[in-house]
């Protein structure tokens, strides 16, 4: 037999993987990881044939059928334990820091915040076509999301590093109210001429109703702004509500806002990889090398909520978790951790490592 050839290149989807939109435009899958792959072999003088048990492409697993402890196999089921393992490690790290069990919302938000697509994933996703999806709105980023979800979870989520720091907070939002977080962008981060990103993730656990067409009883969503003031924000929210609620909006603003000293409304438009629906949402703002952000800048994260239908527990506030990650592509140390720690009241992610971790490439 000839040497086997992998059915896909590095980080390309396995031949047996499934893709697509979830219910109500939810991401499917949320995350990806290695689950093995098939190979092609050519028998001398014969045809190419699929080889499903190539030892170089299989994932190790427990063996319950023979005397051997382990065996190799491949399939989508073998990628799930990798994701579960990262979730369990994150849970232990957060429990150690917080002194109590972290919520499922916090774990989900941090997993989404850390997941990334490698260069190979990007190339495959952006160049691919989907013969079964004929919608008019079919951007490349949406195809990438259907193929890989948020990407592969990085073990960087277990610690803040010199060039990547994660902040997180948990709260409860009364429906039809909103919370606003004001987060300063460090000046050195704004000025450094390298590729950088700001990632924001939101996770919540709404009441569900199996008997309803709309499975989720309520929705939360995030909007990101910079340079905004109280009056402009009230007008912005009032456009999305009946006129009779404008007085209520003003009252809500005074009660629930996180920071009220805000200036110059401007939508934070440089967003990519956005997902605005579902119970685990993420937005990523990319700032490419050479494009300097305005100094003394703040970002404002607006979290709003609304019920989809009447239900018994709708007066109860909706718990949620919010994660924000600042990261940049350089070995230069701009003391990002301390700059954020001294100016932000959100909690820092686990610990700071003394040595910068190299980026994990799947």
TORPA-107158 format. One record per residue (C-alpha): y, z, x. Coordinates in steps of 0.05 Angstrom, whole numbers, plus 5000, padded with zeros to 4 digits. Layout:
YZX;...
end
This chain:
500050005000;507249885022;512250445031;514850704964;521850554942;525851054901;527650794832;534751024842;539551144898;542251834917;545152204857;543751634809;540651844742;533051884742;529651314705;527051794652;533652164639;537252124572;544652044559;549352014500;554252374458;552353034426;553753244355;561153184337;562852874405;560153464444;558053344516;550753184527;548553404577;553453954598;550753954670;545853574713;541353764771;535253494808;528953394768;525152904810;524552154803;519551574801;518251084857;515750364862;509750174905;506849494917;499349454924;497248954977;496648274944;498548564877;504448734834;509649294838;507649904799;510950554780;508651164819;510351794780;507552304829;510952124894;510852754935;517652594966;520952554898;517753134860;520453824844;516254434863;513654844805;508455374790;501255144782;497255484727;491455004724;488155054793;487455554849;493655304883;500155684871;504855094868;504854364851;509953804847;512153434785;518353084757;522053064692;528453294658;525253974645;525254114719;532854054726;534054594674;531455164719;536454984772;542155074723;539155714695;538455984766;545855864780;547656204714;543456814732;546556864801;553456824770;551757364719;549557844774;555757704816;560457814757;556658444736;557558724806;565058584804;566558784733;561859384729;558959114664;555058524637;559557904633;559957544567;556356884556;563156564545;565456754614;559056504647;559555834610;566855734626;565755874700;559755414703;563854854673;569654994720;565254934782;561254314763;563053674800;560852954806;559352704876;562052034902;555351714885;555651974814;562751724806;560851034831;554850974785;558551244724;564850824733;561150174746;555850254693;555649934624;552650194560;549449654517;548250134459;555450384456;560049864426;565950304406;572950034417;574950654457;570050644515;573750854578;570250944644;571251694644;567751744577;561851354604;561551824664;561652414617;555852134577;551752024640;553152664678;556853144633;561253584677;556853444738;552553874784;554254614788;556854814857;554855474889;562255554906;562955864837;559956504866;566056644909;573256454919;574256114986;580255955030;581455294995;578755444926;580556034882;578356174811;582056614761;579156834695;580957224633;577757414567;581257554501;580557484425;584856994386;586357094311;585356414278;591756014265;595156414320;595856204393;595956504462;600056244519;598556364593;603956264645;600956154714;605256024776;603155464822;603855724894;609355354933;604755204992;599554914945;604954484913;607554224979;601254105019;599953355026;592553325011;588153184951;588153784905;586353964834;587554474779;581554574733;581954944667;575855124625;575255474557;568855744526;568056084459;562356274410;564356114338;560656314276;555755774255;553255554187;546855134185;548054954112;554654624126;556053914148;560954214198;556354654239;561855054274;566055514229;572255464272;575355094330;579255314392;582654814438;586954824500;593354454516;596754464585;604254424595;609454524649;616954654641;617054904569;621455384530;620355814469;624455394421;621054744441;614255054436;615655304365;618054604345;611954294377;607154754339;611154694274;609953944273;602554084266;603354584210;606654604141;614054754140;612755414104;609255674167;615155604214;617356324204;610256554215;609956154280;616156524306;612857184290;606256984322;610056754384;613157444393;606557814381;601357414419;604857044475;602757234545;609257064579;615756894542;620456694598;619155944599;623455334616;623854584607;618354314562;614253754592;607053564577;602653624638;600352904636;596352824701;589753004667;582852704681;575752894660;578453194596;574153444538;577853714478;572153874430;566154324430;565255044450;565654924525;571854504542;574754294609;580953944635;582053734707;588853544736;588253144800;594053104850;592552574902;594752594975;602052434986;604252614916;607953274923;608553724862;615254014843;616454684876;617255324836;612855024782;608855384729;603155134687;602655374615;595955404580;596455414505;590255634466;590255504392;585155624337;583655424266;577855524217;574154914192;572255224126;572555894090;567456404112;566457154108;568357334180;574456884186;579257464191;575857694255;579057454320;575156944359;572957174429;573956674486;573956624561;578856224603;577956004676;583055674721;581255404791;586155184844;582954774900;585054294956;581453845006;583454115074;581354625126;588554865132;589155575106;595255655061;593256365040;592056104970;588156724948;593657224963;599156774935;595556754869;593357474870;600457724880;603357314823;597957254770;595057804726;588557434713;582457704748;580157384813;573257074821;568357554854;570757584926;573957194983;569456935037;572056955108;569356265123;570755645083;564455375051;562954645060;562854244997;555954194965;554053464955;548353364907;
end
